[in-house]
């Protein structure tokens, strides 16, 4: 296998139905469907821009009774295809960038495992090398808890991404994203989020160059239009 194919990305995600049942953020089915498709599309576009080979594995394609078992089988499949390293990402970290993925790929190919932390003690990016991968270690992790990052850090002894990202579970998490000044998120992305949650995003529209005495006159008290992303 050539160097260009040493590393693969595993996009590991629940299906729409399972994601809605697990964490619908208080949305109805239609709004949540729009949100889910937005997050999946953003992640897949980020992966595409990295130029790294990827494989998507949704819950209806995953094999195993637990999250750990399903992840182990997904990793094993890519290792069996000849990849020496696998970067695992999900759909709930829109602050992930293609530069993060390229950085992780480079570190993995230099012999380092990698890890990115989210705001609840989980991991938004995990980079496993085939050499260091241990099925039993992965199965022992308390997945979907605030212990995940610390447990993986002990297992992998990784290099860590410098930024911590917002983990998206509750409506308040999405509001934090909408109001975030992060340069990793486009105004268009935040505006669509605000439309789904019917939250007016001042940061998207506010003109900070006008005099402060005029700031509160810049807005009409009405919500944004509902945008369809289907």
Order of alpha helices (4+ residues) and beta strands (2+ residues): beta-alpha-alpha-beta-alpha-beta-alpha-beta-beta-alpha-alpha-beta-alpha-alpha-alpha
